[in-house]
Amino acid sequence: MIAKVGQTRLLATLQREWDSEVQSMRFRDICAGKERGHRIADYAEERTIEFITQDDFSVAFEHGPDRLPRARSMGDIWLMSGAPRIYNPINVKAGIGGVGGQPNMVSLEKLTQGILNHIVDSYWLLLLRFEINDSGTLVGIKLVNILDYLDFMHFDAGPGQIMLRSDRFYAHLEQGGTA
């Protein structure tokens, strides 16, 4: 598990960095293009990982047998926390507020094996939700352990993925809901 102090530090760091980033010309250019939701998602994942690695957090990335970073890792970045010290997978998801959808979270097989083999004891989503209007852009950031929110997940047997029911999930959070 990511300790509460680590969660607070991570969220404060990312909120500060993203509050600045959404004012940049680079971000505004991404928002001006076609399919901005997809463009923002890819950019936000990359920038978020940069922000975390530049701010002295203890992080790692999953590697394959060839010792190269896995392209399809369980986590976009792994953050060390707790006692015993363990790396926790974090999946970065970004989108535009009010758009909805059912994003892929993680392979059920990978998550199950990670838990059974004592590699992970939690699975974290770092959610960036951008509110874009004429007066500017705001970003809301949340860090949640999906194991605390299973009511908002479902399984898609086709790709073998756990999916987030984002409309229901965000409605729950906006109503002050917790796990």
C-alpha positions in Angstrom: 0.0 0.0 0.0 1.1 3.5 -0.6 1.3 5.2 2.8 -1.0 8.2 3.4 1.9 10.5 3.7 3.2 9.3 0.3 -0.3 9.7 -1.2 -0.5 13.3 0.1 2.9 14.2 -1.1 2.3 12.7 -4.6 -1.0 14.5 -5.0 0.4 17.8 -3.9 3.4 17.5 -6.2 1.2 16.6 -9.2 -1.4 19.2 -8.5 1.3 21.9 -8.4 2.9 20.7 -11.6 -0.3 20.2 -13.5 -1.7 23.6 -12.4 1.3 25.1 -14.1 1.4 22.7 -17.1 -2.2 23.4 -18.2 -1.2 27.1 -18.7 1.6 26.2 -21.1 1.4 26.7 -24.8 2.3 23.1 -25.4 -0.8 21.9 -23.5 -3.0 24.5 -25.3 -1.8 23.2 -28.6 -2.7 19.7 -27.7 -6.2 20.8 -26.7 -6.6 22.6 -30.0 -6.2 19.5 -32.1 -8.6 16.8 -33.3 -9.4 14.0 -30.8 -8.1 16.0 -28.0 -9.2 13.4 -25.4 -6.8 10.8 -26.8 -4.0 13.4 -27.3 -4.4 14.7 -23.8 -4.4 11.1 -22.3 -1.1 10.2 -23.9 0.5 13.5 -23.1 -0.7 13.5 -19.5 0.6 10.0 -18.9 4.1 10.9 -20.2 4.2 14.3 -18.3 2.9 12.8 -15.1 5.6 10.1 -15.1 8.2 12.9 -15.8 6.9 14.9 -12.8 7.1 12.0 -10.5 10.6 10.9 -11.5 11.9 14.5 -11.3 10.6 15.0 -7.8 12.8 12.5 -5.8 10.1 9.8 -5.4 11.5 6.3 -5.2 10.2 4.7 -8.4 10.8 1.8 -10.7 9.5 0.4 -14.0 8.7 -3.2 -14.7 11.2 -5.0 -16.9 11.0 -8.2 -19.0 13.5 -11.1 -19.1 15.5 -9.0 -21.6 15.9 -6.4 -18.9 14.2 -3.8 -21.1 11.2 -1.9 -19.8 7.9 -3.7 -20.5 5.7 -1.9 -23.0 2.6 -3.5 -21.4 3.5 -3.2 -17.7 0.9 -3.6 -15.0 1.7 -0.1 -13.9 2.9 3.0 -15.9 5.2 3.7 -12.9 5.8 1.8 -9.7 6.1 3.9 -6.4 7.9 2.5 -3.4 6.1 2.8 -0.1 5.3 1.2 3.2 6.8 -1.3 5.5 7.8 -3.8 4.3 9.0 -1.6 1.4 7.2 -2.6 -1.7 6.8 -1.1 -5.2 3.1 -0.3 -5.9 1.9 -0.2 -9.5 0.2 3.0 -10.6 -1.8 3.3 -13.8 -2.1 6.9 -15.0 -5.5 7.6 -16.6 -6.4 11.0 -18.0 -9.5 12.4 -19.7 -11.8 15.3 -20.2 -14.5 15.8 -17.5 -18.0 14.8 -18.5 -16.9 12.7 -21.4 -17.4 9.3 -19.7 -16.2 6.0 -21.1 -15.0 2.7 -19.7 -11.2 2.7 -19.8 -9.1 -0.4 -19.4 -7.5 -0.7 -16.0 -5.4 -3.8 -15.9 -5.4 -7.4 -17.1 -7.3 -9.6 -14.6 -4.6 -12.3 -15.1 -1.7 -9.9 -14.3 -3.5 -8.5 -11.2 -4.5 -11.9 -9.9 -1.0 -13.3 -10.4 0.5 -10.2 -8.8 -1.6 -10.6 -5.7 -1.2 -14.4 -5.4 2.6 -14.2 -5.8 2.8 -11.4 -3.2 4.2 -8.9 -5.8 1.4 -6.4 -5.2 -1.0 -5.7 -2.3 -2.8 -2.9 -4.1 -3.4 -1.5 -7.5 -3.5 2.3 -7.9 -5.1 4.6 -10.4 -3.9 8.1 -10.7 -6.8 9.9 -12.3 -6.3 13.3 -14.0 -9.6 14.9 -15.1 -9.3 18.0 -17.2 -12.2 20.6 -17.2 -11.7 22.8 -20.3 -13.8 25.9 -21.0 -13.4 29.4 -22.4 -11.9 30.7 -19.1 -9.1 28.1 -19.0 -8.3 24.6 -17.9 -8.5 23.1 -14.5 -7.2 19.6 -13.5 -8.5 17.4 -10.7 -6.2 14.7 -9.5 -7.2 11.6 -7.5 -5.3 8.6 -6.4 -7.3 5.5 -5.7 -6.7 1.8 -5.0 -9.1 0.0 -7.3 -9.4 -2.8 -4.8 -11.4 -0.3 -2.7 -13.8 0.4 -5.5 -14.6 -3.0 -7.0 -18.3 -2.0 -7.4 -17.2 0.4 -10.2 -15.2 -2.2 -12.1 -16.3 -4.9 -14.5 -14.6 -7.6 -16.5 -14.4 -7.7 -20.3 -13.6 -11.3 -21.2 -12.6 -10.3 -24.8 -9.4 -8.5 -23.9 -9.3 -10.0 -20.4 -9.3 -6.5 -18.9 -10.8 -5.0 -15.8 -12.6 -1.8 -16.9 -13.7 1.2 -15.0 -17.3 2.4 -15.1 -16.2 6.0 -15.0 -19.5 7.7 -15.1 -20.8 5.8 -12.0 -17.4 6.1 -10.3 -17.0 9.9 -10.7 -20.7 10.4 -9.7 -19.9 8.4 -6.5 -16.8 10.5 -5.8 -18.6 13.8 -6.4 -21.3 12.8 -3.9 -18.6 12.4 -1.3 -18.5 8.7 -1.6 -15.6 6.6 -0.3 -14.7 3.0 -0.6 
